[in-house]
Amino acid sequence: MIEVERSESGGAENREQLMDDRTRWAAARTRLAQERTFNAWLRSGLGLMAFSIAIARYITFDPSWLSDLMSILFFLIGALMIVLGYRTYQISLPLFDTEGGSKIPTWLAGTVVVLIILLIALLLLFNAAYS
């Protein structure tokens, strides 16, 4: 813990500086917590997408369309989790912006997510068509 030296002239100034430092540190901790939460959303969404690929590849049900439907459903839920996590992150980011940190442009992140979703969807459809 930081100790504050007490002197006749600068005691109040040191306390104010310490309070400012603690406020900045709290904001930085909050920002890191936001990023960890976004990473958890991303990790969960990617896990559901990977599970959908496993369903499409290795699990077959008696009506063949049922495994395809389950695969597509898990894939869409995973994609929705990623989009909602990113949206939540973008909404909460300006509330605790410390030191003017850099943000990913929304158009770039959206484009990357859409391209990844389309690529995986095409792979799933290609796999379902030729299995």
N, C-alpha and C positions, 0 to 999 in steps of 0.2 A: 504494500500500500504506500502511496505517496505521503510523505510527511511534509507538513507546512511549517516553515520556520516562523516564529512569532517575533516580530520586532515592533518597535514603537511606531515607525512610520508606514511600513508596508504590510501589516497584518491583514487588513481588509482587502487589499489588492491581491494578495496571494490566495485568499479564500475565493475571491471572484474568479481568478484564473483557474483554480482547482475545480470550481463548479462548472466553468466553461469546458474544461477538459473532460469532466465526467459526462457532461451532456453530449459532447462529440463522440465519446466512447460508447455511450448508450445508443446513439443513432447508428454508429457503425455496427454494433452487435445486432441491432434490429435489421439492418440491411443484410447482414450475413444470414440471419434467420430467414429472411424472405428468399434469399437465393437457395438455401437448403430446402425450403418448402417447394420452390419451383423444381428443383432437382428431384424431389420425391414424386411430384406429379409426373415429371418426364419419365422417370424410372418405372413408375407403375404403368404408364401408357405404353411404353416400349415393351414391358413384360407382357401385357395383354396382346400386343401385336405379335410378339414372338410365339405366344401360346396359340394364337389364331393360325400361324403358319404350321405349328406342330399338329393342330387339329386337321388342317387341310392335307397335310402330308402323311400322317401316320394313323389317324383314327378314322375308321369307316363305320357307318351305321347302316342298318338294313335298307331304308330308303337312302340312296346315295346323295340326294339333295339336302338331307338333314345335316350331314357333316359340312357341306359347303355353306349352308345357312349359318350354322354355329360359328364357322370360321370367319365369315364376313361380319357377323354380329360382334364377335370379340375384337376384330380388327377395328370396326367403327367405334366401339366403346373406347378402345385404346387411343385412337386418333382424337376422339372428343376429349378425353382426359388431358392430352397434351395441349390442345387448343384452349381448354378452360384454364389449365394451369398457367399458360403463357398470358392469358387475358388477366387473370388474377394478379400475376406478377406485374404486369404493365400498369394496372390500376393502383396497386399499392406502392409502386416504386417512387413516384414523386412525393409521397407523404414523408419519407425518411431519406431523401436524397442527401448524401454526405459528400461534400467536396466536389459536387458537380460530376459525379461518376458517369462513365460512358454507358450508353444504352444501345442495345441492338435495334436498328431501325425496324419498325413494324413490317414494312413492306418486304424487307429481306428475310426476316424470320418467317413470315407467312408464306413467301415463295418457297423457301426451303422445306417447310413442313408439307405444303401441298405437293411438291415434287416427290418427296419421300413417300407420302401416302399413295400417290398415283403409281409410283414404281412398285411398291409392295402389293397394291391391289392388282396391278397387271401380272405380277409374278404369281399371285394366288389364282387369278383367272386362267393363266397359262397352265399352271399346274393342274387345276381342276379339269381343264379341257383335254389334257393329254394323259390323264391317269386312268 
